[in-house]
């Protein structure tokens, strides 16, 4: 014979059930894109990913058609919204076939793999240096991540900003290109920054390669 629960006991059990925390929703898998999806050896890819934990380190590597992999350095970190972007330049003797650009968040263990095709299309003019900013539009207080290609190995890159009212602001000091001639840096917009169209200027001290990277503070 089963014992019956009294009304006060049932009420207490209902209250305890209501106080139990709901199960946390599963974290969405990282997403991303790269451009171009078909590229010749020596070309440069632009990669954008999202869905990682804010500020976490993101490990990156590429996998060749023969399944061998190569890690990409230096480490990069997701911004406050879990996003990151970078460029990757293929070697001039990169083998043709299907490659994969992969990324993994070291805390979330979130992973993403983006496929691209390397093809031989005959001699072509060198690809122009590229530069990207993520996000392309933000608000005061947001962190903007920049990358630019075409610099000499390890050279110092001077960066500064032009604002919508012709104001000039200094950018981060000590920006240097890596072994592939790519520079990475970030800038957090002040809370009292003017809203409108901004430009990040980057100039290599030795190569004199210059980038003007537009973005918006709304």
C-alpha positions as CSV (number, residue, x, y, z in Angstrom):
1,X,0.0,0.0,0.0
2,X,1.5,3.3,-1.1
3,X,1.6,6.2,1.4
4,X,-0.1,9.3,0.2
5,X,1.7,12.6,0.3
6,X,0.0,15.4,2.3
7,X,-0.9,18.6,0.6
8,X,1.8,20.6,2.5
9,X,4.4,18.0,1.3
10,X,3.2,18.3,-2.3
11,X,3.4,22.0,-2.2
12,X,6.9,21.9,-0.8
13,X,8.0,19.5,-3.6
14,X,6.5,21.8,-6.2
15,X,8.3,24.8,-4.8
16,X,11.6,22.9,-4.8
17,X,11.1,21.9,-8.4
18,X,10.5,25.5,-9.4
19,X,13.7,26.6,-7.7
20,X,15.9,24.0,-9.6
21,X,17.9,25.7,-12.3
22,X,16.8,25.0,-15.8
23,X,19.2,23.0,-17.9
24,X,21.6,25.3,-19.8
25,X,21.0,25.4,-23.5
26,X,23.7,23.8,-25.6
27,X,26.3,26.2,-26.9
28,X,25.9,26.8,-30.6
29,X,28.6,25.3,-32.8
30,X,31.1,27.8,-34.2
31,X,30.4,29.2,-37.7
32,X,32.6,30.8,-40.2
33,X,33.5,31.6,-43.8
34,X,36.6,32.1,-46.0
35,X,37.3,33.8,-49.3
36,X,38.1,32.9,-51.9
37,X,36.9,29.3,-51.9
38,X,39.2,28.5,-54.8
39,X,42.7,29.8,-54.8
40,X,46.1,29.4,-56.5
41,X,49.4,28.7,-54.7
42,X,50.8,31.9,-53.3
43,X,47.3,33.4,-52.8
44,X,45.9,34.8,-49.6
45,X,42.7,33.6,-47.8
46,X,40.5,35.9,-45.6
47,X,38.9,33.9,-42.8
48,X,36.1,34.9,-40.4
49,X,34.7,32.8,-37.5
50,X,32.2,33.3,-34.7
51,X,30.5,31.3,-31.9
52,X,33.5,31.0,-29.6
53,X,33.7,32.1,-26.0
54,X,34.5,35.8,-25.5
55,X,38.3,36.2,-25.1
56,X,39.2,32.6,-25.5
57,X,42.4,31.5,-27.4
58,X,41.7,30.0,-30.8
59,X,44.1,27.4,-32.2
60,X,44.3,27.3,-36.0
61,X,45.8,24.9,-38.5
62,X,45.5,23.9,-42.2
63,X,45.2,20.4,-43.5
64,X,46.6,19.6,-47.0
65,X,45.2,17.2,-49.5
66,X,47.6,14.4,-48.3
67,X,46.1,14.8,-44.7
68,X,49.2,16.4,-43.3
69,X,48.5,19.4,-41.0
70,X,50.4,22.6,-40.1
71,X,49.7,24.8,-37.1
72,X,49.3,28.5,-37.7
73,X,51.0,31.0,-35.3
74,X,50.7,33.3,-33.5
75,X,47.7,32.4,-31.4
76,X,44.7,34.6,-31.8
77,X,41.8,35.4,-29.4
78,X,38.1,35.8,-29.8
79,X,36.7,39.3,-29.3
80,X,34.0,40.1,-26.7
81,X,31.4,38.6,-29.0
82,X,33.3,35.4,-29.7
83,X,34.4,36.4,-33.2
84,X,37.8,36.5,-34.8
85,X,39.3,36.9,-38.3
86,X,42.7,36.4,-40.0
87,X,44.4,36.0,-43.3
88,X,46.5,33.1,-44.5
89,X,48.9,33.1,-47.4
90,X,49.6,29.8,-49.2
91,X,53.2,28.9,-50.1
92,X,54.1,29.2,-53.8
93,X,54.5,25.5,-54.0
94,X,51.3,24.6,-52.2
95,X,49.9,21.3,-53.6
96,X,46.7,21.3,-55.6
97,X,43.6,19.7,-54.1
98,X,41.1,20.2,-51.3
99,X,42.5,21.9,-48.1
100,X,40.8,22.6,-44.8
101,X,41.2,25.6,-42.6
102,X,40.4,24.6,-39.0
103,X,40.0,26.4,-35.7
104,X,39.4,25.3,-32.1
105,X,38.5,27.2,-29.0
106,X,40.8,26.0,-26.2
107,X,38.1,26.6,-23.4
108,X,34.9,25.8,-25.3
109,X,36.5,23.0,-27.4
110,X,34.3,24.4,-30.2
111,X,35.7,23.4,-33.6
112,X,35.1,24.4,-37.2
113,X,36.6,23.3,-40.5
114,X,36.3,25.3,-43.7
115,X,37.2,23.7,-47.0
116,X,38.9,25.4,-49.9
117,X,40.4,24.3,-53.2
118,X,43.9,25.0,-54.4
119,X,44.2,24.9,-58.2
120,X,46.9,25.7,-60.7
121,X,45.7,28.3,-63.2
122,X,48.9,29.3,-64.8
123,X,51.0,32.5,-64.3
124,X,49.1,35.4,-62.9
125,X,49.8,38.8,-61.4
126,X,50.7,38.9,-57.7
127,X,47.6,39.3,-55.5
128,X,47.3,42.7,-54.0
129,X,47.7,43.0,-50.2
130,X,44.5,42.6,-48.2
131,X,43.2,44.0,-44.9
132,X,40.1,43.2,-42.9
133,X,38.4,44.4,-39.7
134,X,36.0,42.4,-37.5
135,X,33.4,43.7,-36.9
136,X,33.0,46.1,-39.7
137,X,30.4,48.1,-37.7
138,X,30.2,48.5,-33.9
139,X,29.3,50.8,-31.1
140,X,31.4,52.8,-28.6
141,X,33.2,50.4,-26.2
142,X,33.4,47.7,-28.8
143,X,36.7,45.9,-29.7
144,X,37.7,45.9,-33.3
145,X,40.2,43.3,-34.6
146,X,42.4,44.1,-37.6
147,X,44.7,42.2,-39.9
148,X,46.7,43.3,-42.9
149,X,49.0,41.5,-45.4
150,X,51.9,42.5,-47.7
151,X,54.5,43.6,-45.1
152,X,58.1,42.5,-44.8
153,X,58.9,39.7,-42.4
154,X,58.8,41.1,-38.8
155,X,58.7,44.8,-39.8
156,X,57.1,47.3,-37.5
157,X,53.8,48.7,-38.7
158,X,52.6,52.1,-37.6
159,X,48.8,52.3,-37.1
160,X,46.5,55.3,-36.4
161,X,42.9,56.3,-36.9
162,X,41.0,59.0,-38.8
163,X,37.5,59.9,-37.4
164,X,34.4,61.3,-39.0
165,X,35.3,64.8,-37.8
166,X,38.9,64.6,-39.2
167,X,40.2,63.7,-35.8
168,X,43.4,61.6,-35.5
169,X,43.8,59.0,-32.7
170,X,46.8,56.9,-32.1
171,X,46.5,53.2,-32.6
172,X,48.2,50.4,-30.6
173,X,52.0,50.7,-30.4
174,X,54.4,47.9,-31.2
175,X,52.5,46.2,-34.1
176,X,54.8,43.9,-36.1
177,X,54.2,41.6,-39.1
178,X,54.7,37.9,-38.6
179,X,56.8,35.5,-40.7
180,X,54.2,35.6,-43.5
181,X,54.2,39.4,-43.6
182,X,50.8,39.6,-41.8
183,X,50.1,42.0,-39.0
184,X,47.4,41.6,-36.3
185,X,46.2,44.2,-33.8
186,X,43.1,45.3,-32.0
187,X,41.6,48.6,-30.9
188,X,38.8,49.3,-28.4
189,X,36.6,52.3,-29.2
190,X,36.4,54.7,-26.3
191,X,32.9,55.2,-24.7
192,X,32.9,58.9,-25.7
193,X,34.1,58.3,-29.3
194,X,32.4,60.2,-32.2
195,X,30.0,58.1,-34.2
196,X,30.3,57.8,-37.9
197,X,32.8,56.5,-40.5
198,X,36.3,55.7,-39.3
199,X,39.4,54.6,-41.0
200,X,42.3,52.6,-39.5
201,X,45.6,53.5,-41.3
202,X,48.5,51.0,-41.3
203,X,51.9,51.7,-42.9
204,X,55.0,49.4,-42.9
205,X,58.1,51.2,-41.8
206,X,60.3,49.4,-44.3
207,X,58.1,48.1,-47.1
208,X,55.9,51.3,-47.0
209,X,52.9,49.1,-47.7
210,X,49.9,51.1,-46.7
211,X,46.3,50.0,-45.9
212,X,43.3,52.2,-45.3
213,X,40.7,50.0,-43.5
214,X,37.2,51.6,-43.2
215,X,34.7,50.7,-40.4
216,X,31.8,52.3,-38.7
217,X,30.9,53.3,-35.2
218,X,27.2,53.7,-35.0
